[in-house]
Amino acid sequence: MTYQALTPDTLANYLRQVPELLTLLGDMDALDIVEVGDGNLNLVYFVGSRTNPERSVVVKQALPYLRLVGEGWPLTRHRADREAHALKVFGARCPQHVPEVLHFESAQSLIAMQHLRAHIILRKGLIDGITYPNLADHLSSYMAQTLFHGSDLYLSAADKKRAVAATTNTELCKITEDLIFTYPFEDHATNVYSPSLPRAALQRLHNDPAVSVAAAQMKWVFMNQAESLLHGDLHTGSVMVNQTDTYVIDPEFAFYGPIGFDVGLLLANLLSAYLSQDWHRVQAGQNAAQNAAQDPVPYQAWLLEQVAQVWDGFAQKFTALWAAHDASTGTSFMGRGRDDASLSLFREAFMQRVFSDSLGFAGCELVRRTLGLAKVAEIAAIPDATARAQIEVRTLRLAEALLLGRTDFQCISEVTDLAEECRTLTL
């Protein structure tokens, strides 16, 4: 079948031709099909039965261009092949946190997957001030399981090299290289920010050679350190949650890269949620009686706890998987017969380096989401230009400190302390 971007009408006809989806959805004349894609790249449809809500799927179709910009920015639609492959790999490694793929067709760049009806996008939940009791545990488990089992610490050298060769993602990696590591650190046409943002805040990033060098160093690590199969775009808009479950979606940027990249992007987006709450909590309090649940201090404290618990949980679980694998196989990446002290020193140094990388990537992501293309709603949706600029200044100062000082931090509590300090900065 020749590729075509599907509409609700043509999608209904398509679904009739797929036996497994026809069986799942039942009466094809009793379906509601709604396009809900609000992301930067793809068409996304909710397809559900009007008579039985259990009969539903999500259908995602890649367009041959960047949806955020339009047809003037061509982009391979075969990124859907990468996403379907990554969903299956990650689903095998961590099935409790990855939606099930029900159907994939490369010719149409189309994936049908489990519909998470009882979940919402994490970014929206955080903007609204919702706490999730299992969030840090689930996200740290997801990262530990997916990142460890894709690495040389678990795979044989031959299997790892075959996996790297099978998961190249050139065009989407180029987007990351430009939009996270390059354009935000120069006076580029894609950069947009509050008109009230002080010029000095931009000059600190664009005119400081140390910042430029640090961003280039992180770009080099991103492009040359093929450590594990990454999600590649792990932010709070790529996570769906409720009070009991957490699912990671949209791994179309998946490729073999540095372990700290996934971790750093997630930490950055949690920190962005933290800093932006000074505006969102005030707005929530304008329309409701003040009580402890709406007090900005407890919710922001909870957000910082998530930052700390995500890193600490990831580091502990990743290291535990590593130690258990070495014990079960009787060998290690270092070789056979190494003493416990040597193994422990190697693991500690490895995780400290991943921590430093994570902070450097977090700094770049915070700059990108503040100045560059594809912003985060918690900042971009603030209508008050002065209030938005205040959040942008704090975010950029935190980003700069993480990027320049990434090798100086020894533990995550130093990062959360720094975030608290940056929250007190004024224009």
C-alpha positions in Angstrom: 0.0 0.0 0.0 1.3 3.4 -0.9 2.0 5.7 2.0 -0.6 8.3 2.8 -1.1 10.5 5.9 -4.3 9.1 7.4 -7.4 11.0 8.4 -10.2 9.7 10.7 -12.1 8.5 7.7 -9.1 6.8 5.9 -7.9 5.4 9.2 -11.2 3.6 9.8 -10.8 2.0 6.4 -7.3 1.0 7.2 -8.2 -0.6 10.5 -10.8 -2.8 8.7 -7.9 -4.4 6.8 -5.9 -5.4 9.9 -7.3 -8.7 11.4 -5.8 -8.3 14.9 -7.2 -4.8 15.2 -10.5 -5.7 13.7 -10.8 -8.4 16.4 -9.8 -6.1 19.2 -12.0 -3.2 18.2 -15.1 -5.1 17.2 -17.9 -3.2 15.4 -16.0 -0.9 13.1 -19.2 1.2 12.6 -19.3 2.1 16.3 -15.9 3.6 16.6 -14.9 7.1 17.7 -11.6 8.2 16.1 -10.1 11.5 17.4 -6.8 13.0 16.4 -5.1 14.1 19.6 -1.5 14.6 18.6 -0.1 17.7 20.3 3.6 16.8 19.9 6.2 18.0 17.5 6.4 15.2 15.0 3.4 12.8 14.4 -0.3 12.2 14.0 -1.8 10.5 17.0 -5.3 9.0 17.1 -7.4 7.6 19.9 -9.6 4.9 18.5 -12.3 3.5 20.7 -15.6 1.7 20.7 -18.7 3.7 21.6 -20.2 0.6 23.2 -17.2 -0.9 25.1 -14.5 1.4 26.4 -12.2 -1.6 26.8 -12.0 -1.9 23.0 -9.6 0.9 22.2 -6.1 1.5 20.8 -3.7 4.4 20.1 -2.6 4.8 16.5 0.5 6.8 15.8 1.7 7.7 12.3 4.9 9.4 11.4 4.7 12.3 8.9 7.5 12.9 6.3 8.3 16.2 7.9 8.6 17.9 11.3 5.0 18.6 12.3 6.1 21.5 14.6 7.5 23.4 11.6 5.7 21.9 8.6 6.6 20.6 5.2 9.5 23.0 5.0 11.4 20.7 7.4 11.5 17.3 5.7 12.1 14.3 8.0 12.2 10.6 7.4 8.9 8.9 8.3 10.8 5.7 8.8 11.6 6.9 12.3 8.5 4.9 13.1 10.6 1.7 12.3 13.0 2.9 15.0 10.2 3.6 17.5 8.5 0.3 17.0 11.8 -1.6 17.4 12.6 0.4 20.6 9.2 -0.2 22.1 9.6 -3.9 21.6 13.1 -4.0 23.0 12.2 -1.8 26.0 9.0 -3.7 26.5 10.9 -7.0 26.7 13.3 -5.4 29.3 10.8 -3.5 31.4 7.2 -4.6 30.4 5.6 -3.0 33.4 6.5 0.5 32.2 6.3 0.2 28.4 3.0 0.1 26.4 2.4 -3.0 24.3 2.8 -2.8 20.5 -0.3 -4.3 18.9 0.4 -3.7 15.2 3.2 -2.1 13.1 3.3 -1.5 9.4 6.5 0.1 8.0 4.9 1.0 4.6 2.5 3.3 6.4 4.9 4.3 9.2 2.1 3.3 11.6 2.1 1.9 15.1 -1.0 0.7 16.9 -0.4 0.3 20.6 -2.0 -0.2 24.0 -4.3 2.7 24.9 -3.5 4.0 28.4 -7.0 5.3 29.0 -6.6 5.8 32.8 -3.3 7.8 32.5 -2.3 11.4 31.7 0.9 13.0 30.5 3.2 13.5 33.4 4.0 17.1 32.4 0.3 18.0 32.7 0.0 16.3 36.1 3.1 18.2 37.4 1.8 21.5 36.2 -1.5 20.8 38.0 0.3 20.0 41.2 -0.5 16.3 41.4 1.8 14.0 43.3 2.4 10.4 42.2 3.6 8.1 45.0 5.4 5.6 42.7 6.9 8.0 40.2 10.5 8.0 41.2 10.6 4.2 41.8 9.0 3.4 38.5 11.1 5.8 36.4 14.4 4.8 38.1 13.5 1.1 37.5 12.7 1.8 33.8 16.0 3.5 33.2 18.0 0.9 35.1 16.4 -2.0 33.3 16.6 -0.6 29.8 20.0 1.0 30.1 21.8 -1.8 31.8 20.5 -4.6 29.6 21.5 -2.7 26.4 25.1 -2.1 27.5 28.4 -4.0 27.3 28.0 -4.7 31.0 25.3 -7.2 30.1 25.5 -8.0 26.3 28.3 -9.9 24.7 30.6 -7.6 22.7 29.3 -9.1 19.4 25.6 -8.7 20.4 26.3 -5.1 21.5 28.0 -4.2 18.2 25.1 -5.8 16.2 22.6 -3.8 18.2 24.5 -0.6 17.6 24.6 -1.2 13.9 20.8 -2.0 13.8 19.7 1.1 15.6 21.2 4.1 13.8 18.9 7.1 13.8 20.8 9.7 11.8 18.1 12.3 11.1 16.6 12.4 14.6 20.1 12.4 16.2 20.9 15.4 14.0 17.8 17.2 15.4 19.1 16.6 18.9 22.6 17.7 18.0 21.3 21.0 16.6 18.4 21.8 19.0 20.0 20.7 22.3 23.7 21.3 21.9 24.1 23.9 19.2 21.4 26.4 18.4 20.5 27.4 22.0 24.1 28.4 22.6 24.2 30.9 19.7 22.0 33.6 18.4 19.9 31.3 16.2 16.6 32.0 14.4 14.9 29.1 16.2 15.5 30.6 19.6 12.4 32.2 21.2 12.0 33.4 24.8 10.2 36.0 26.9 10.7 39.6 25.6 11.4 40.5 29.3 14.4 38.1 29.6 17.4 40.3 30.4 20.0 40.6 27.7 22.6 39.8 30.3 21.1 36.3 30.8 21.7 35.5 27.1 25.1 37.0 27.1 26.2 34.7 30.0 25.4 31.7 27.7 26.3 33.1 24.2 29.5 35.0 25.0 31.2 32.8 27.7 33.8 30.6 26.0 33.6 28.2 29.0 29.9 27.6 28.3 30.5 27.1 24.6 33.2 24.6 25.3 31.1 22.7 27.8 28.2 22.5 25.4 30.5 21.2 22.7 32.0 18.6 25.1 28.5 17.3 25.8 27.7 17.2 22.1 30.8 15.2 21.5 29.9 12.7 24.2 26.4 12.4 22.8 27.7 11.7 19.3 30.5 9.3 20.2 29.7 7.4 23.3 27.6 4.4 22.3 27.0 2.9 25.7 23.4 1.6 25.5 20.1 1.8 23.6 18.6 5.1 24.7 15.0 6.3 24.7 16.6 9.5 23.3 13.8 11.9 24.3 13.0 11.0 27.9 11.2 14.0 29.3 8.0 14.5 31.3 6.0 14.7 28.1 7.1 11.1 27.2 5.7 9.6 30.4 2.1 8.7 31.2 1.0 8.2 34.8 -1.7 7.7 37.3 -1.6 6.9 41.0 -0.4 3.3 40.5 1.2 3.0 37.1 3.9 4.7 35.0 4.5 4.1 31.3 7.3 5.6 29.1 6.1 6.3 25.5 7.4 7.8 22.2 11.0 6.4 21.9 11.3 7.5 18.2 14.6 9.2 19.0 16.1 5.9 20.2 19.7 5.2 19.4 22.9 3.9 21.0 24.4 6.7 23.0 25.6 7.8 26.5 23.7 6.4 29.4 23.6 9.8 31.1 21.6 11.3 28.3 18.3 9.7 29.2 18.9 10.3 32.9 19.9 13.9 32.3 16.9 14.8 30.2 14.5 13.4 32.8 16.3 15.2 35.7 16.2 18.5 33.7 12.5 18.3 33.1 11.8 17.6 36.7 13.9 20.6 37.7 12.0 22.7 35.2 8.8 21.6 36.7 10.2 22.6 40.1 11.2 26.1 39.2 8.1 26.9 37.2 5.8 26.0 40.2 6.4 29.4 41.7 4.0 30.7 39.1 1.7 27.7 38.7 1.1 27.2 42.5 0.2 30.9 42.9 -2.3 30.6 40.0 -3.9 27.5 41.7 -4.3 29.4 44.9 -6.1 32.2 43.2 -9.1 30.0 42.5 -9.3 27.8 45.6 -9.2 28.1 49.4 -5.7 28.0 50.7 -4.8 24.7 52.4 -1.7 22.6 53.0 -2.1 20.7 49.7 -1.9 24.0 47.8 1.0 25.5 49.7 3.8 25.8 47.2 6.5 24.7 49.6 5.3 21.0 50.1 4.7 20.5 46.4 8.0 21.9 45.3 9.7 19.9 48.1 8.1 16.8 46.6 9.4 17.7 43.2 12.9 18.0 44.5 12.5 14.6 46.3 11.6 13.1 42.9 14.9 14.5 41.4 16.9 12.9 44.2 15.0 9.7 44.3 15.1 9.2 40.5 18.9 9.5 40.5 19.6 7.6 43.7 17.1 4.9 42.7 18.6 4.6 39.2 22.2 4.4 40.5 21.3 1.7 43.1 19.2 -0.4 40.8 21.7 -0.2 37.9 24.5 -1.2 40.2 22.5 -4.0 41.7 21.7 -5.4 38.2 25.3 -5.2 37.3 26.5 -7.0 40.5 23.8 -9.7 40.2 24.7 -10.3 36.5 28.5 -10.6 37.3 27.7 -13.0 40.2 25.4 -15.2 38.1 27.9 -15.5 35.1 31.1 -15.7 37.2 32.8 -13.0 35.2 32.6 -9.2 34.7 33.4 -6.5 32.2 36.9 -6.4 33.8 37.4 -10.1 33.3 37.4 -13.2 35.5 38.8 -13.5 39.0 38.8 -9.8 39.9 38.6 -9.1 43.7 35.6 -7.4 45.2 37.5 -4.2 45.9 38.5 -3.7 42.3 35.0 -4.4 41.1 33.6 -2.0 43.6 36.0 0.8 42.6 35.3 0.3 38.9 31.5 0.5 39.5 31.8 3.6 41.7 33.9 5.4 39.1 31.6 4.3 36.3 28.5 5.6 38.1 30.2 8.9 39.1 31.1 9.5 35.4 27.5 8.8 34.4 26.3 11.2 37.1 28.6 13.9 35.7 27.4 13.2 32.2 23.8 13.4 33.4 24.3 16.8 34.9 25.9 18.1 31.8 23.1 16.8 29.6 20.6 18.3 32.1 22.2 21.7 31.7 22.0 21.6 27.9 18.4 20.4 28.1 17.4 23.2 30.5 18.9 25.8 28.1 17.2 24.2 25.1 13.8 24.1 26.7 14.1 27.7 27.8 15.5 29.3 24.7 15.3 26.8 21.8 12.7 25.2 19.7 10.1 22.8 21.3 9.6 24.4 24.6 8.1 23.0 27.8 4.5 24.0 28.6 5.3 24.8 32.3 7.4 27.8 31.1 6.1 28.6 27.6 2.4 28.8 28.7 3.0 31.5 31.4 1.2 34.5 29.9 2.8 37.1 32.2 6.1 38.0 30.3 7.8 39.3 33.5 6.9 36.2 35.5 8.0 34.0 32.7 11.3 35.8 32.4 11.9 35.3 36.1 11.5 31.6 35.7 13.7 31.6 32.6 16.5 33.5 34.4 16.4 31.0 37.3 16.4 28.0 34.9 19.3 29.4 32.8 21.4 30.0 35.9 20.8 26.5 37.1 21.6 25.1 33.6 24.9 27.1 33.5 25.9 25.8 36.9 25.2 22.2 36.1 26.9 22.4 32.7 30.1 24.1 34.0 30.3 22.3 37.3 29.2 18.8 36.2 32.3 17.1 37.4 32.4 18.9 40.8 29.1 17.5 42.1 29.5 14.4 44.2 25.8 13.7 45.1 22.3 14.6 44.0 21.6 16.5 47.2 24.1 19.1 46.0 22.1 19.5 42.8 18.8 20.0 44.7 20.4 22.5 47.0 21.6 24.4 44.0 18.1 24.4 42.5 16.7 25.8 45.8 19.3 28.6 45.6 18.5 29.4 42.0 14.8 29.7 42.9 15.6 32.8 45.0 17.2 34.7 42.1 15.4 37.8 40.9 15.5 39.7 37.6 
